[in-house]
């Protein structure tokens, strides 16, 4: 499918466009032009799909939705977003939205009706409510929030009116804006039947619609990657393993995860599946901040792009943007105009080249995974598909390394260097992606 062959660019719109932290529900501010004017740059850098974090009307950060049918007024209006999607499509870039279906904000119309009418509200079954209790908001009733956060009111997905409402919203997003897919927020909390419900809903509109779930720990989630449920899930295991491996000079850690998830043994969890892979996102520290030795950043991104999965780069990280957790995650979600695009030209150029290679080599999109050489500070694995073979070699040490894999010639997809693959020379902190010739 198109998403298996894509490289994604993630944008957190409220941060990217420099929006106010709190929605005053006043005048519309037309800020989506901040994104539109950079479409040529996103295209030139080689990205062919964008993932938008929430952009519908919300109270603060987007995940506290109050209106599923209107763009957040801090960003613009529906006409602005419709034009933006059209511009992306004109550039050959697909558009995926963040679908927040587990919970809503307290100002969501149905919850406000319950607050006003209590037991008489015909929306009381939309939520998990106990009228004999209370919360810190002193509504005079208890309700379930997302993981104890009562500013995020959990929806009752077993209520038919709720699922009908959400189906109408998704259909509206496809019909009105022409979106190409959805990221399902906190998919690990959504019931399995809901994935099938969504698949049936979107299949009425698009056969190639992308459904990807946010899953923090994917141990028991493989059963949901089926044509009737989801196409992919977030690969948090390799995100954590990759950063940790580089910081501890222990490539065994990331290689163990890759073999466990994508190896050839029958017990491997996701062999033949493409998980959604990333080095950072709107919820975790920026890669440039997280990796202690910045000389290892080329290895971080080269492994990300060459391992099984659908690679995604978070906006600004291609320029070496920094940011850590804390401050309500605002430092992770800066205004694009405050990011220095000239900070790390070598990293920017590498990611641009990796985008080019990833789009052109089907072995990186669909190939099998096999470990070839592994040590604490260097490793090499093989991706193979339809007779094409690529050896992916990485050195995270400050010494020279030679990797030996096969007696034949290959061409480095990053530099054009031709070399015998039984003598792959890796200078300090080098990355090589050798495609076997012939």
N, C-alpha and C positions, 0 to 999 in steps of 0.2 A: 504494500500500500504506500501511498505518498508519504505518510508520516514516518514509515520505516526508513525512508531515504532522505528525510529532511534534517536540517540543522536549525534548531529553534533559538529564538532571541526572546528573553523574558523581560517584560516591561511591567513595572508596578505604576499604573497611571497616576494615582494621586500624588505619589512622590516625584515621579518623572516630570510631571507638569508643574510642580511647585505649589500644590494646593494647600489650603488651610487645613490644620489638623482637625478642627471641628467644623461640621456642616451647620451653617446658620439658617439654612433653608430659605435664603433670600434670593437675590438676583442670580441669574445664570451667568457664569464666567466662561467664555469660549476659549479654553486652553488646549484643546486637542490639536491645535495647529503646531504645538511644540513637538508632537510626535510626527505629524504629517510632513513637516519640513525636513525631517531626518530620514524619511523613507528611502531616498536615493542613496544615502550613506549606508543604511542597513543593508540595502540590496548590494551595493558595491563591496561591502565587507563579506558578502557571501551567504547571508542568512536567507532561508526560503520559507520560514514560518515564524510567526510571533505568538507568544503566549501572554495574554493580558491577565494580570491579577484583577480583582473585582473593580468594575467601573459603573455599576448601577447605584442608584441613590442609596446613601447610607448615612449613618450618624457621624462616624469618624473614619475608620480605616478601610472600609469597603466590605469587611466580613460581617458587619452588622447591618445587613440590607434592610431597607424600609420600603423599597419599590422595585420590583423585578422588571418593570416595564419602561423605566426611564433612566437615562444616563445621569450620573451624579452631576448636579448643577455646578459643582466646583470645577468640573471638566468641560461641560458644554451641554448640548441637548442631543436628542436622537438624530436629528438631521446632521449634526456635526460628525457623530460616530458613523452613520451610514456612509457619509462621504469619505471618511477615513478608511473604512474597510474597502470601499471601492478603489481607493488609491493604492492600498496594499495589493489588492487583487490585480490591478493594472500592472504592478511591478512583478507579478508572479509570486507573491508572498501570501501564504495561507494565514488565516486568523483563527486562533483558539481562545476562548474565554474561560474565566474561572467561574464554575457553577457552584454556588454556596447553597446547598440544599438541606443541610443538617440543622441550621439555626438561622435566626433573623435578629434584627435589632429590636429594641423595646418600642420604637416608634413605628414598627410595622403595623399596617392598618388593622389586621385581625387581632393582634395583641392589644392594641389600644382599645378596640371594641370590648375585649374581655375586661380590661381595667375599668372601663366605664360602666358596663352592664353586668359584670360578674356572672352569676349563675344563669342570668337571662340571655347571655350572649349566645348567638348561634355559631360563634367561632371558638367556643371553649374547647371543643374537641380537636382543634388544630394544634393544641399544645398538651404537655403533660402537666396538669394543674391539680392542686389540692386546695380547696377553698377553706380548709381548716387550719392552714399554716400561714407563714409569712416569709419574707426575705429582707435583705438589708434595704431594699427599695420601699418597704412598708406599703405594698399594694393591698395588703389585707388577704393575700393568698400566696401559697407556695407554688413554684413552677420549677421545672428542670431546665438548667442552663448547660451550655457546652462545657463539659469537664469542670463544673463548679463556677464558671464565669457567668453570672446572672445577667450581665449586659447583653449576652448572646442567648436568646430564648430558643430552646430546642423545639423543632417542629415534630409533630406526630405524623410520621410518614404512613402510618396505618390508617389514617383518616382519608377517605376517598376524595373529599373536597380539597385537601392539601395536594395530593398527587395530581388531581385535575388542574389545579392552579399552576403547579410547577410545569406540567406538560404544556399548558398554554404558553407559559413564559418561554420555554425552550423553543417551541414552534415559532413564537414571535421573533426570537433572536435569529432563527434560521431564515424565516421568510422576510423579515424587515431588513436585517443587516447582512445576511448571506454568510454567516460564520461557518467555519469548517470543522470545529470540534469543541470539546469541553474538557477542562480539568475539573475533576470532582473533588472539592475541598473535603478534608477529613473522611475520605472514602472508607477508612478503617472502621468508622462508626456507622456507616450506612448498611442497611440490610441487603443481603445478596439478591433478593427478589427485586430490589429497587434498581439494581444494575440492568436486569432483564427488562424491567419496565421502561427505563430510559432508552435502552437499545431499540425496543419496539417503537418508542416515540420518535426517535431520530431517523430510524430506518424508513419511516413513512415519507421522509423528506430527502434523505441522502443515504446511499449505500456505503459511501466511503467516509462517513462522518467519524471523527476520531473521538474516542472516549478514554480518558486517562485518569486514574485515581491517585489521589495523594495518600500514600501509605508509608507510615514511619518505620514499621518493621514488617517485612513481607514474608515471614516464615510460613504462614498458612494461607497465603493469598493466591497461590498459583492457580487454584481451581476457578478463580474468577477471570482469568485471562482466556476467554473463549469467545467465539464469534457472537454468542448470544449475550455476552456481558461486556467486558472491557477489552481494549486493545493493549493497554500498557498501565504500569504503575510507576510511581517515583522510586528511584533506586537509592534509598537512604543508606543502605548497608555499604555500598561502594563509595558513596560520598564520604561517609565517616572513615571507612577503611583507607581510602586514598590519601586524605589529608594526614591521618595518623601515621600511615606508612612512611610518608615523606618526612614528617617531623621526627620520627624515631629511627630513621635509617633502617627500616625493616620492611622491605618489599614483599616478604613472605605474607604479611598481613593482607595486602590488597590482592595478591595472587590467590590466597586461600579463598577470599570472597568470590573472586571471579570463577574459580574452579567449582566452588560449591553451588553457585548460581547457574553457570553456563557450561560446565564441563560435559564430558561425554558419558559419564557414569549414569546409570538409571536413577540414582537418588538425587541427581542435580535438579534444582528446583525450577529453573526457567530456561533450560536449554531450548534454543530455537525461538525464544521470545525476546523482544526488544523492550527493555525497561527504560524509563525516562531518566537520563543521566545528567548530572550537574556537578559543578565544583562549588557553587554557592547559589543562594536565592534570597528572597525577601525575608526569610525566617532565620537565617544562619549567618555567621560571620563571613565577610567578603574573603574570597580566596587569597587575595594579596595580603590581607591581615592574618589569615589563619596559617599560612605557610611561613614558618620562621625564616628559612633560608631562601631568599627570593631567587637564587640561582636554580632552584628546583621547580619553579613555575612552568618552564617549558615541558618538563616531564609530567606535571599535573595535567596540563591540557592535552598533551599528546596521548597520554593513557586514556583520558576521558574520551577522546575522539576515536581511538582505535579499539577500545574494548567493546564488547557487545552492548548495544543500546542505542537510544536516540539522544544525541548530545544537545545540551541547551546551555547557552551563555546568558548570564544575568546582566542587564544593561549596565554599562560602565566598567564591568570587570575586564573587558577586553582592553581597557586603557589602564588597568591597575588601580581602579577605585578601591578605597579602603573603607572599613566600617566594622564595628563590633556590636555585639548584643548589648542591650541596655537602652536607656533613654526612649523607652516604648518602641524600640526598633526603628526609630526615625533615622538613625545614622546609616541604617541598611537601605534606606529608601530615599535617597537625596534627589534634589532637583537636578536634572540633566545638565543645566547650565553651570552648576557648581563643580562638575567633574572635569578634571584636566585631561583632555583627550590627547595631549602630547607627552604624558608622563612616562609611558613605557612603550616607545615605538617598536622595539623588538618583539615584545609580547603581542602587540596589536597586529604586527605583520605575521607572526606565527599563527595566530588564530585565523586570520584571513586565509593563510595557506592551508591550514587544517580544514577550513570550510570547503575549499576547492577540492582537496583530496577526498574528503568524506563524501561529497556529492558525486564524484566521478568513479569511485571504487565500490562496486557492489559487494565485494568480499567484506568490506567494513560494515555494510548495512545488514548483510544476511549470512556472513560466514560463520563457520564453526570456530570454537575457541580451544586452543591447545597450548599448554605451557611447554616451552622449549628449554630455557635456561633460567635459573633462579638463584640469586644470592641476595644478601641483605641490601646491597647498594646497586645492583644491576639485575636486569631481567630481560627476557625476550619471550614473547608468545606469538603464536601463528594464528592467522585468520584465513580460512579457505572456503571458497565457494565456486562451484561450476568450473573447476580447473584453474581458478586464479588463486594464488597464494601470496600472502603478505606477511613478512616477519616484522614485528614491532619490538624495537630494542630501545632500552632506556638505561642511562647511567646517572645516578644521583650522587656520585662521589666526586671528589676533587682529584682523582687519579684516572689514568687511562685504563680502558678495558677492551678486551677483544672477545667477541662472542662468535661461536662456531655452531652453525645449524645445518647447512646442506652444501654439498659440492656442486655448485652451479652459480651462474651470475644473476644478479638482481640490480634493480635501479631504485635508488632512494627517491621516494615520491615527494620529499620535501626539498631536495637540492638537485636532483638529476644525477647524482653520483652513481657510477656503475662499479660494482664490487663483487668479488667472489663471496658467497654467503657463508663460507667456512672461515672467513677472515673479516668479520664486521668489526671495524675499529670504532670505538666510542671514546672520544675525548671527554674530559670532565664535564659533567652535567649535560651531556649530549642526548639527543633523541634521533632515532632513525626509523623510517618506515620503508623497508626494502620489499619491492614487488619482484617476484621471481620472473626472470625473462624466459620467453619461449613457452 
